[in-house]
Amino acid sequence: MKGVLFILGLFISSIFYSQCTPDTLYSDSAWGIWPSPTENFPAGDIDVDYYEVINFKIPEDASLIDSVVGEGLVIQSIMLDSVSNIPPGLSFSCDNSSCTWLANGAGCAEITGVPTTNGSYQISLDVIANVEIEIFGNITTIPYPYSFDGYIINIGPVGIESYKLYNNTLKLESASPNPSYNNTNIQYVCGQQKNIEFKLI
């Protein structure tokens, strides 16, 4: 019986979509995703409802997303394909059933649920940009995958209190934000009171 209810739950969740509406605060922006990896997502706790809205403003110029591949190409639409490494118990849904928004438009998605496992989760928003390209004089649309990464969702205690410390304990967390230009933060846990030196390559 539990298996039947689980399957029914999956079916129902695929019919309904998010009730979020794009925040008008970002309507004048050329393009972007909010929150940005610098702002990040709020932390959560096990067995406590989690809710966060992601706002999208879709560009028309593909080079705004990827300056190398997108040079001179026009975006027709963007689809949020997945949210990679999302914490267990959480899922995402969009303000339309296909999670697709047209160029020069806006959209939103929600990350919701009840987290089940402590940890620090570095997630990425994986999109597919449908890009117009000219081949032998004909305009065609090709899918171009791209990931907006550097996001972190911390669930529960993820600092020093999470670990039983031994003299040889050394644990590095993922850099945040990542990628970054000037500054990034790397938290670490050490079982000894000493200076730590490590190199970034």
Disulfide bonds with the S-S distance in Angstrom:
Cys20-Cys108 2.17
Cys94-Cys99 1.99
